[in-house]
Amino acid sequence: MKIIFQKGKRAGESLTFEPPGAFIGREEDNDIQLLIDGVSQYHAKILFEKGKWVLHDLKSSNGTRINNSKKVKEPTPLKSGDLIYIAKEALRIEFEEEKKEEKPDSDKDDAVKIRSPEEAKKTLPPIEEPKKTVAEKPKTGALPKESKEQKAQKREVNRLIQEALKEKRKRLTIISIIIAIIANGIVFWWWYSKWRS
């Protein structure tokens, strides 16, 4: 899948992604980082599911649109040429068709001619094992590279943590407003009872 930027500073730039897909948002651990107004920390993701590329909005504040229609509320399959609108950014999706290369007929003939393991040994070139150089030896202290699936899982966990933090902030704000109202009521009651006496 290829994503081509249509607007802004990155207009004309393109990025290619393979399954599992790509995350889009403000946070730097997204595959496509968009530092523009109206983009959530983890705004949307495009995943390869059941043989199709599917767009998911990640409960973003301003929503995600396809071809400038209504906001995406459910996972939506993408077609080549679709435009994804996130805030003021437009991203065009393109899929490269897989070209199946046919093997030349001579290879087929060779496969038919080979009938026994002895003939195969004569026909095929000997397999040489690559020589290990000093640079290729694994480093004992080196950390293994993360797979795409692990990175995607990490991003999903980060997104869920961000959502949980937002909910916690909302609750704390509501609690602090209630406490302030109660405190003001107590002060007013005390002042009123003093004024009456």
N, C-alpha and C positions, 0 to 999 in steps of 0.2 A: 504494500500500500504506500502510495506517495501522497504527501500533504504539501500543497503549494500555497504560500502566503500571497494574498491578493491585495492587501492594503498595508499602509504604515511603513516604518523604516525597513522592515524585512520583506517588502513586496518583491515577488519574483523568486525568493529563496524557497528551496524545497527540501523536505526531509523524507527519508524512506524508512518504513517500519515493517517488521516481521511479527508474526504471532509471538506472544499473546496480544500485543497492541501498545497503546500509548496513553499516558495521562496528560491532561492539559490544565494549567492553573498558574497561580502566582508563585507558589513555593518552588524553591530551586531544585527539589528532587523530582519534579514533574519532567516528563520527556519533552514537552513543549512548554516553556515558561513564557507567560504573557504578562509583562509588567505594565499594564494599562488599566485605567479606571474601569470599574464594572466587572472585573475578573475575580472570582473567588480563589481562595488558597488551593483548593482541589475542585476545579470547576466542572470538568467532564472527562470521560475516558472513551476510547475507541478500542473495542476488544474483538478478537476473531473468535466467533462462536458458531458452532455447527456449520462450518464452511462459509460463513458470511462475516463481513465486518459490520459491527453494531455500535451505534452511538448511545452512550448513557450520560444523562445529566446527573451530576453528583449533588443534587439539592442546592444548586448554586443560587446566590441572591438574585441575580438578574436573568437567569435562565440561558438556555442554548437553543438556537433555531437552525433548521435545515431549509435551505433555499428561501430564506426570509419568510417562512410561513409561521404557524403557531409554535409556541415553545414546546420543546421535547419533554414529555412527562414520563414516557415509558421507553425502554430500550428500542431503538429504531434502526433497522437495517439500512446500510448505505449503498448507493450506486455510484459508479464511476461518473465524475462530473458534478456531484453534489457539492453545494457550498454550505459550510458550517459557519454560522455567525455567533461569535462570542464577543459581547460588548461591541466595540467598533471594529473588531478584527473579522476578516472573512478568510476561511481556509478552504481551498478546493481539494477534493479527494479524487485521486486517480488510481485505478487498478491496472497493473500490467498483466496482460494475458500471458499465461504460460505457454511457451512454444515447445512443442514436443518434437525433438529432433529424431528423425528416423535414422537408424544405423545403415550404413551403406550395405548393398547386397553382398559384397565380398566377405563381410564379417559373418553374414548368415551362412554362406557357403563353407567358410572355415569351420563354423560350429557343427555343420552337418558332417564334414569330412572327419572330424576327430571322433574316434570310436572307442579308444581304449586309453587308460591312464598313461601307458608308455608313449603312445602317439602324442598325447597332450604335453608330456614333458619335452618331447622333441620340438613341438610346434611353438609352445609358449616360451618367452624369454625367462631366464632364471630370475627369481625374486631376490633382490639384494636388500639386506636390512640396513637401514640408515645408521651411520656411525654417530655415536653420541659425542658431542664436543663438550668442552668444559662449560660453555655458556648455556647449553641445553639441560644440564643437570639441575634437578629441582632444588630450590633453596629451602633449607630447613625452616627458616623463620618466616617465609612468605605465606601470606594469607590466601586461601583459595578465592577465585573470582566468583562473584554472585551471578547466578543465572538470571535470565529475564523474568522468569516466574517468581524468583525470590525478590527481585526488585519491585515487581508489581504488588506482591503481598506486603512488602514494606510500606509502599505508598498507600495501600488500602488501610493499613494499620494507622499510619500517620493521619490520614483523612478522618478516620473514626475518632482518633484522639482529639483532633481539632473540633469536630462536631460536639464531642462530650464536653470540651472546655467551653464552647459557646453556650451550651445548655447550663453549665455550672455558673457562668457569668450572669446569665439571665436570672437564674434563681437568686444569686447573691444580690443582684440589683433590686429585685422585688422585695427580698427580706429587709434590705437596708431602707427602702422606702417605707415599709410597714413600721419598722423601728422608729424612723424619724417622725412619722405621724403620731405614734403612741407617745413618744417623748414630748412632742409639741402639745399634745392633749393634756399630759400630766402637768407641764409648765403652766399652760393656760388655766387648768383647774386650780392649781396652787395660787396663781396670781388672782384669780377671781374670788377664791375663798378668803384671801387676805383683804381684798378690796371691800368685800361684804362686811367683814368684821371690823 
